[in-house]
Amino acid sequence: MAREPRCDAALALGRLRRAKAFLEAGDLVSGLVHGDRAEETELAAALVTLWVHAGIAAADVICCARLGRHHAGTDHHGALQMLRKADGDQVAALRRLLDLKAPAAYGHRLVGRDDRLRAERAARSLVQRASEVIG
């Protein structure tokens, strides 16, 4: 069930700190993933999951800052509709991350280099925009 709780500046700043922490953790893990060896591809799934969570937290910040509420619930795709209202330019980035969430976090397939690059770009775009809207 989707909810759209109200949020204040404290919540937005907290979510921004969390988004940046996920991004920073991703940077640390990224340094360990250079090729396609089995152990690196398993780390790649964890890496993409960190970037997904960075993007979700950043989308919350954008929605909080511009709409005064954010998406909460088990179906993150509802967040796309809310983000479209807050910042339509970032919807594609969040969609990319949400499409990778289940395969990376819960799946068994290997996460390839292209998925890693797409996830990183999308997460960085969302976190950058979240930082801009907070000021």
Backbone bond lengths (Angstrom), bond angles and torsions (degrees), N, CA, C in turn:
res aa  C-N    CA-C-N  psi(-1)  N-CA   C-N-CA  omega(-1)  CA-C   N-CA-C  phi
1 M - - - 1.448 - - 1.532 109.13 -
2 A 1.292 116.73 127.79 1.462 121.83 -179.23 1.517 110.24 -83.49
3 R 1.299 114.58 140.14 1.454 121.61 174.88 1.522 107.46 -127.30
4 E 1.302 115.32 157.47 1.461 120.82 177.81 1.528 108.77 -132.15
5 P 1.343 116.41 73.64 1.462 118.81 -178.14 1.527 112.26 -67.72
6 R 1.305 113.70 149.92 1.470 119.34 174.30 1.526 108.28 -69.79
7 C 1.315 115.21 155.92 1.456 118.29 177.28 1.518 109.31 -141.82
8 D 1.312 114.05 153.75 1.458 120.84 179.19 1.535 109.24 -116.55
9 A 1.312 115.45 -176.37 1.467 120.25 -177.46 1.527 111.67 -61.44
10 A 1.323 117.81 -36.55 1.467 120.59 -179.57 1.528 110.75 -64.13
11 L 1.317 117.04 -42.98 1.465 119.96 178.70 1.527 110.12 -65.57
12 A 1.316 117.21 -44.09 1.464 120.80 -179.64 1.528 110.75 -61.36
13 L 1.322 117.31 -43.90 1.464 120.14 178.93 1.526 111.55 -65.96
14 G 1.314 116.44 -38.35 1.461 120.09 177.02 1.516 112.16 -63.96
15 R 1.316 116.63 -42.73 1.472 120.34 177.92 1.528 110.79 -67.21
16 L 1.335 117.60 -35.15 1.464 119.99 176.65 1.523 110.34 -65.07
17 R 1.327 117.07 -42.90 1.472 119.70 176.73 1.523 110.24 -60.05
18 R 1.327 116.90 -41.14 1.462 120.35 179.64 1.525 110.65 -66.33
19 A 1.327 117.20 -42.21 1.478 120.36 178.24 1.520 110.43 -59.26
20 K 1.318 116.54 -44.44 1.461 120.48 179.84 1.526 111.31 -67.07
21 A 1.321 117.60 -34.51 1.468 121.00 178.12 1.530 110.36 -66.34
22 F 1.328 117.34 -43.45 1.465 120.02 176.59 1.529 110.49 -61.64
23 L 1.328 116.51 -40.97 1.462 120.50 179.22 1.534 110.53 -64.23
24 E 1.326 116.92 -43.56 1.459 121.15 179.29 1.531 111.08 -64.55
25 A 1.332 116.59 -41.72 1.466 119.71 176.64 1.529 110.05 -62.45
26 G 1.324 116.14 -38.76 1.457 120.25 176.35 1.515 111.96 -61.06
27 D 1.324 116.18 -39.63 1.463 119.95 177.83 1.527 111.02 -61.82
28 L 1.326 116.45 -39.34 1.467 120.27 178.83 1.528 111.04 -65.72
29 V 1.328 116.40 -46.24 1.464 120.34 -179.98 1.528 110.35 -67.53
30 S 1.314 116.35 -36.75 1.468 120.67 -179.33 1.519 111.46 -57.18
31 G 1.320 116.69 -33.56 1.455 120.70 178.46 1.522 112.82 -65.26
32 L 1.323 117.49 -16.30 1.469 121.85 179.93 1.517 112.74 -96.57
33 V 1.343 116.42 -10.32 1.463 120.84 -175.73 1.527 108.53 -110.85
34 H 1.317 115.60 100.30 1.464 119.59 -177.90 1.517 113.40 -115.53
35 G 1.294 117.32 -23.12 1.460 119.69 -174.59 1.505 111.62 -138.27
36 D 1.298 115.36 -150.22 1.453 120.94 -176.03 1.521 112.50 -120.51
37 R 1.335 117.56 24.01 1.464 119.28 174.41 1.525 108.68 -66.67
38 A 1.305 117.39 154.26 1.468 122.46 -174.03 1.525 112.28 -54.56
39 E 1.331 117.10 -46.62 1.467 118.95 -177.65 1.521 111.15 -66.24
40 E 1.318 117.29 -31.39 1.457 120.13 178.20 1.526 111.34 -74.02
41 T 1.300 117.74 -34.67 1.457 118.71 -179.60 1.524 110.81 -70.80
42 E 1.330 117.49 -30.50 1.467 119.01 174.26 1.524 110.29 -69.19
43 L 1.316 116.89 -40.11 1.462 120.04 174.56 1.529 110.58 -63.68
44 A 1.313 117.14 -32.91 1.462 120.81 179.66 1.527 110.88 -61.83
45 A 1.318 117.28 -36.96 1.463 120.12 177.62 1.531 110.22 -64.07
46 A 1.324 116.33 -41.64 1.469 120.18 177.11 1.531 110.40 -65.41
47 L 1.312 116.04 -39.19 1.458 121.67 179.01 1.528 111.04 -61.17
48 V 1.315 116.56 -49.56 1.460 120.29 179.24 1.532 110.29 -61.15
49 T 1.316 117.11 -38.24 1.461 120.59 178.28 1.530 110.77 -62.49
50 L 1.316 117.69 -39.83 1.469 120.18 175.87 1.523 110.80 -61.45
51 W 1.331 116.67 -44.24 1.462 119.52 -179.97 1.521 111.57 -66.89
52 V 1.325 117.97 -34.77 1.462 121.04 176.08 1.523 109.54 -60.83
53 H 1.323 116.44 -46.78 1.469 119.72 -178.80 1.529 111.66 -67.61
54 A 1.322 117.13 -33.01 1.467 119.61 174.66 1.526 110.36 -62.17
55 G 1.326 116.41 -44.34 1.459 120.65 -179.48 1.514 113.15 -66.70
56 I 1.326 117.18 -40.12 1.469 120.84 178.29 1.526 110.07 -63.28
57 A 1.334 116.86 -45.69 1.464 119.92 178.89 1.528 110.77 -62.88
58 A 1.337 116.89 -40.26 1.462 120.31 179.16 1.524 111.33 -65.44
59 A 1.325 117.27 -38.95 1.471 120.28 176.88 1.523 110.36 -61.96
60 D 1.332 116.98 -38.17 1.465 120.18 175.63 1.518 110.99 -59.43
61 V 1.319 116.52 -42.72 1.465 121.48 -179.73 1.526 110.35 -61.81
62 I 1.319 116.22 -47.11 1.465 120.60 -179.15 1.528 110.24 -59.98
63 C 1.322 116.08 -45.69 1.466 119.91 179.71 1.527 111.27 -65.95
64 C 1.326 116.99 -41.23 1.471 119.99 177.51 1.525 110.94 -59.31
65 A 1.322 115.51 -47.76 1.458 119.89 -176.27 1.521 112.66 -66.34
66 R 1.306 117.22 -36.81 1.465 120.05 -173.33 1.522 114.31 -99.65
67 L 1.335 117.42 -25.09 1.470 120.15 -176.77 1.526 113.38 -118.07
68 G 1.327 116.68 -13.91 1.456 120.29 -178.03 1.521 113.65 77.06
69 R 1.325 117.36 11.86 1.463 122.45 177.97 1.523 108.15 -154.97
70 H 1.326 115.47 166.39 1.458 120.00 178.73 1.517 109.15 -140.89
71 H 1.309 116.03 165.46 1.459 121.59 -179.54 1.527 109.46 -83.39
72 A 1.311 115.80 137.91 1.465 121.18 174.23 1.516 107.30 -141.99
73 G 1.294 116.67 139.94 1.457 120.23 179.17 1.508 110.86 149.81
74 T 1.303 115.74 178.83 1.454 120.65 -175.47 1.520 112.93 -80.55
75 D 1.308 118.53 -22.28 1.457 121.99 179.41 1.527 109.27 -101.25
76 H 1.310 115.51 95.07 1.467 119.35 -177.84 1.519 112.80 -65.87
77 H 1.316 118.18 -16.88 1.459 118.81 -179.79 1.534 111.90 -65.32
78 G 1.319 117.62 -22.87 1.460 120.09 172.86 1.520 111.17 -62.12
79 A 1.324 115.87 -25.20 1.464 120.40 178.16 1.523 111.18 -65.32
80 L 1.322 116.68 -27.19 1.473 119.53 178.63 1.523 110.89 -62.02
81 Q 1.319 116.49 -41.90 1.472 119.93 -179.80 1.519 110.85 -64.52
82 M 1.326 115.89 -41.62 1.458 119.31 179.92 1.527 110.56 -68.11
83 L 1.319 116.95 -43.25 1.462 119.94 179.56 1.530 110.70 -63.77
84 R 1.323 117.11 -34.09 1.472 120.40 177.65 1.528 110.08 -57.41
85 K 1.332 117.08 -38.03 1.469 121.23 178.70 1.529 111.68 -72.08
86 A 1.330 116.10 -34.67 1.462 120.55 -175.81 1.525 112.97 -84.82
87 D 1.342 116.28 -38.19 1.460 120.60 -176.00 1.527 108.71 -164.66
88 G 1.303 115.98 86.28 1.456 121.16 -176.89 1.518 114.21 -58.83
89 D 1.332 116.94 -25.57 1.464 120.27 -179.44 1.531 112.78 -66.94
90 Q 1.324 117.59 -20.09 1.471 120.91 -176.11 1.524 113.25 -100.04
91 V 1.324 117.56 -1.77 1.464 120.84 -177.72 1.528 111.73 -61.36
92 A 1.314 117.46 -42.85 1.471 120.23 -179.02 1.525 110.88 -61.99
93 A 1.324 117.44 -38.58 1.465 120.59 179.42 1.523 110.47 -64.42
94 L 1.321 117.22 -46.06 1.463 119.73 179.27 1.526 110.52 -65.32
95 R 1.316 117.68 -40.07 1.469 120.64 178.46 1.530 110.73 -59.45
96 R 1.326 117.13 -43.71 1.469 120.69 178.00 1.525 110.77 -56.67
97 L 1.318 115.35 -45.71 1.463 119.50 -178.81 1.521 112.17 -67.12
98 L 1.319 116.55 -42.54 1.467 119.33 -179.55 1.521 111.36 -65.67
99 D 1.324 116.37 -33.97 1.472 119.65 177.20 1.526 111.94 -66.08
100 L 1.326 116.88 -26.27 1.461 121.52 -179.76 1.525 113.26 -92.41
101 K 1.332 116.73 -13.56 1.473 120.44 -173.08 1.524 112.49 -58.19
102 A 1.307 118.10 -57.84 1.467 120.41 -176.43 1.525 112.51 -64.51
103 P 1.329 119.50 -46.96 1.472 117.95 179.24 1.530 112.90 -60.37
104 A 1.328 117.42 -39.07 1.466 119.75 -177.52 1.522 111.80 -76.16
105 A 1.313 117.36 -44.21 1.466 120.44 -173.38 1.523 113.44 -83.96
106 Y 1.326 117.01 -33.84 1.464 119.29 -171.78 1.521 113.58 -122.13
107 G 1.313 116.57 -9.67 1.462 120.10 -173.92 1.518 112.83 -86.11
108 H 1.301 113.88 -177.46 1.459 120.64 179.85 1.528 112.45 -117.24
109 R 1.342 116.41 -9.31 1.465 118.64 -178.08 1.522 109.66 -76.56
110 L 1.315 114.49 157.06 1.451 120.33 177.00 1.522 109.79 -75.95
111 V 1.307 115.65 146.12 1.463 121.41 177.75 1.522 106.90 -95.18
112 G 1.312 115.78 116.98 1.457 121.12 -176.65 1.516 113.50 -81.61
113 R 1.313 113.45 171.38 1.464 121.27 -178.67 1.530 111.95 -59.80
114 D 1.325 118.30 -41.85 1.463 120.86 -179.23 1.527 111.20 -62.29
115 D 1.340 116.82 -42.25 1.468 120.14 177.70 1.521 110.60 -63.94
116 R 1.317 116.56 -39.77 1.472 119.61 178.64 1.525 110.12 -62.30
117 L 1.317 116.79 -44.83 1.468 120.01 -178.83 1.531 111.55 -64.89
118 R 1.337 116.16 -43.16 1.472 119.96 178.56 1.521 110.85 -62.61
119 A 1.326 116.77 -42.55 1.458 120.52 -179.22 1.529 111.22 -65.09
120 E 1.315 116.03 -42.65 1.463 118.93 179.97 1.527 111.25 -63.27
121 R 1.329 116.81 -47.04 1.478 120.19 179.69 1.529 110.97 -59.65
122 A 1.324 116.50 -44.92 1.467 120.71 -178.37 1.523 110.83 -64.12
123 A 1.323 117.27 -45.16 1.471 120.54 -179.74 1.522 110.99 -62.92
124 R 1.315 116.22 -45.38 1.473 119.20 -179.68 1.530 111.68 -63.58
125 S 1.316 116.91 -38.02 1.461 120.70 178.17 1.535 110.89 -62.71
126 L 1.308 116.14 -46.53 1.468 120.19 -179.50 1.527 111.80 -66.11
127 V 1.324 117.47 -43.54 1.468 120.02 -179.46 1.530 110.29 -66.36
128 Q 1.323 116.87 -38.65 1.465 120.08 176.76 1.528 110.92 -60.83
129 R 1.325 116.19 -46.88 1.466 119.21 179.98 1.522 110.94 -64.61
130 A 1.331 116.91 -40.94 1.472 119.81 177.81 1.524 110.60 -59.48
131 S 1.322 116.66 -41.60 1.474 120.51 178.38 1.524 110.70 -63.36
132 E 1.312 116.99 -38.06 1.472 121.22 -179.95 1.522 111.54 -67.68
133 V 1.314 117.58 -42.17 1.474 118.77 -175.48 1.526 112.02 -73.84
134 I 1.311 117.27 -23.98 1.480 120.05 175.97 1.513 109.93 -78.28
135 G 1.324 116.21 -31.89 1.459 119.96 176.61 1.437 112.83 95.68
